[in-house]
Amino acid sequence: MTRLIIGAMVRAIGAYPSGWRYPGAHRDPRGDAAVLRRTAEVAEAARLDYLFFGDWLATGHDLEFQDPYLVARVDPLSAVTYLAGLTRRIGLIATANTSYADPYTLARATASADLLSGGRAGLNLVTGAEPRVAGNHGRDFHEASGSRYDRAVEFEHVLRCLWDSFEDEAIVADAAAGVYLDPSRLHRTDFHGAQLSVDGPLNVTRPVQGHLPLVHAGSSPRSKLFAAQAADLALVAVTGLEHAVAVREELRSLAFESGRDDRTLKVIAPVLPIVGDTREHAQSIADELSELVQIAEDWPDGPPAAFPANRSLAQLSTLLGVDVSALSPDRAATSSLVAGFSGAGQELVEIVAERTGRSPSGERPPTLRHLVVAASVTASMVVGSADEIAAEFEAWAEAGAVDGFNVLSAVQPAQFEAFAFGVVPELQRRGVFPTEYEGETLRDHLDLGRPENVHVTSRDARFRPVTGRDGVGRRAFERGPRHP
Ligand SMILES: Cc1cc2nc3c(=O)[nH]c(=O)nc-3n(C[C@H](O)[C@H](O)[C@H](O)COP(=O)(O)O)c2cc1C
């Protein structure tokens, strides 16, 4: 039976550019503590596997228009530690940027989060795509992808060595004998690589889970190789079901080529469901959200300098093959106008019809604004009733496209609650998502075993970079048979 992994990608003011403008939406990040608490309570009541917190280490006015949640947000590890004390069962995954983080500090904070949550912490390692981060961390420039991934490879190795500093039996705590520590079970890291140098040992005992489940999010060839070799969950950007099938197969075969049991790599896709009582209701929500997205033409004298170039009638004209730049954004895209559109333009009209229920020949045709928004907001959306969305999730799982989803919510808290209390029970009714938490730890929820201590097995402790199919990989193992 298919068993989906489902986590919530928490974005406190919503994960759609205009979500914060929707009636009743949470919109002031100064109130995030209450929203995070409520989100965690709802997610745990729905038995979601984890809450996932992304990260972005810089801010600026431009982000207001691209991705308003990136403007101001709580640090992800702080959110995880806060929620560790408020929840009992749900996993809590924080993002860290390996290009800028200090491995000893991160190993210490994450091992602590795992201990404080009873084994429910996870860590998403990214190398970062935002160049402004460099100046916030005393660097002259953001390193190129190759160098960032070289560092990420060393980083992951060092993290595991540091987490394993204490063997599970290292703290003896024999009060009668006066023996606190077995020093033979405390291990130095002694890693001195091209980019990182760490002595160790870590001054936190081994995490409850041994190693926190590692997530990696990216899309380049080096990113895929890193995910295949180092991650338990690969968070991928996919354009549709067929693309997802291909990406999952590629990642799993890379994992196999790296000598790993490829079934232990779970491929997770982000998805943004718009949930309504009926399909028409969901479409009316998606329609209102589209209408609330600002486009360049909303400023008669031109948009702010940082406004995204692709959110304009000028850019849409290129895609449509028809110059609509002098028209009003509220001009209806009627059948006669649409007839002149390019193939890509016609496809866009179909996407808008599916999402909003508006068709060129109908009573309420889409407007040019709807088309600009559909072309420029790239979130992977599915619009419908709870049952329709659950059916779509199930179809993806059965096609071998994903092992699970990271669910984004356009409007907080309403859309998240509609998902948790509407779609999740439908998935449970279909038997593709469990109704109860069984194990205690995040690794249990993800069906991952507890790893051995690298200092005891010593195999992983030897760091040997090797050349993989798409670049420099981590290390070579004996290859076992590939499982079906
Ligand atoms: C689904 C998804 C989520 C991501 N989340 C984050 C994030 O929260 N913070 C971040 O710095 N980068 C994030 N990234 C960016 C990647 O880490 C990556 O650095 C970026 O896409 C550049 O591509 P590359 O690393 O594959 O070269 C995400 C990427 C994907 C596909």
The ligand as an SDF file (V2000), in Angstrom:
LIG
                    3D

 31 33  0  0  0  0  0  0  0  0999 V2000
   11.6040   23.0520   -2.8400 C   0  0  0  0  0  0  0  0  0  0  0  0
   12.8050   23.8730   -2.5390 C   0  0  0  0  0  0  0  0  0  0  0  0
   12.9040   24.5590   -1.3240 C   0  0  0  0  0  0  0  0  0  0  0  0
   14.0230   25.3430   -1.0330 C   0  0  0  0  0  0  0  0  0  0  0  0
   14.0900   26.0020    0.1580 N   0  0  0  0  0  0  0  0  0  0  0  0
   15.1720   26.8000    0.4160 C   0  0  0  0  0  0  0  0  0  0  0  0
   15.2590   27.5370    1.6230 C   0  0  0  0  0  0  0  0  0  0  0  0
   14.3850   27.4950    2.4770 O   0  0  0  0  0  0  0  0  0  0  0  0
   16.3450   28.3250    1.8040 N   0  0  0  0  0  0  0  0  0  0  0  0
   17.3490   28.4260    0.8750 C   0  0  0  0  0  0  0  0  0  0  0  0
   18.3160   29.1390    1.1240 O   0  0  0  0  0  0  0  0  0  0  0  0
   17.2710   27.7470   -0.2750 N   0  0  0  0  0  0  0  0  0  0  0  0
   16.2180   26.9440   -0.5100 C   0  0  0  0  0  0  0  0  0  0  0  0
   16.1440   26.2640   -1.6960 N   0  0  0  0  0  0  0  0  0  0  0  0
   17.1840   26.5610   -2.6930 C   0  0  0  0  0  0  0  0  0  0  0  0
   18.1730   25.5190   -2.8540 C   0  0  0  0  0  0  0  0  0  0  0  0
   18.8020   25.2570   -1.6570 O   0  0  0  0  0  0  0  0  0  0  0  0
   19.2430   25.8780   -3.8860 C   0  0  0  0  0  0  0  0  0  0  0  0
   20.3250   26.4980   -3.2670 O   0  0  0  0  0  0  0  0  0  0  0  0
   18.8320   26.7470   -5.0230 C   0  0  0  0  0  0  0  0  0  0  0  0
   17.6830   26.2090   -5.6190 O   0  0  0  0  0  0  0  0  0  0  0  0
   19.9950   26.8390   -6.0360 C   0  0  0  0  0  0  0  0  0  0  0  0
   20.1110   25.6580   -6.7280 O   0  0  0  0  0  0  0  0  0  0  0  0
   21.2470   24.5750   -6.4710 P   0  0  0  0  0  0  0  0  0  0  0  0
   21.5850   24.6080   -5.0090 O   0  0  0  0  0  0  0  0  0  0  0  0
   20.6390   23.3250   -6.9060 O   0  0  0  0  0  0  0  0  0  0  0  0
   22.4240   25.0000   -7.2840 O   0  0  0  0  0  0  0  0  0  0  0  0
   15.0560   25.4590   -1.9890 C   0  0  0  0  0  0  0  0  0  0  0  0
   14.9620   24.7630   -3.2010 C   0  0  0  0  0  0  0  0  0  0  0  0
   13.8720   23.9700   -3.4790 C   0  0  0  0  0  0  0  0  0  0  0  0
   13.8290   23.2360   -4.7850 C   0  0  0  0  0  0  0  0  0  0  0  0
  1  2  1  0
  2  3  1  0
  2 30  2  0
  3  4  2  0
  4  5  1  0
  4 28  1  0
  5  6  2  0
  6  7  1  0
  6 13  1  0
  7  8  2  0
  7  9  1  0
  9 10  1  0
 10 11  2  0
 10 12  1  0
 12 13  2  0
 13 14  1  0
 14 15  1  0
 14 28  1  0
 15 16  1  0
 16 17  1  0
 16 18  1  0
 18 19  1  0
 18 20  1  0
 20 21  1  0
 20 22  1  0
 22 23  1  0
 23 24  1  0
 24 25  2  0
 24 26  1  0
 24 27  1  0
 28 29  2  0
 29 30  1  0
 30 31  1  0
M  END
$$$$
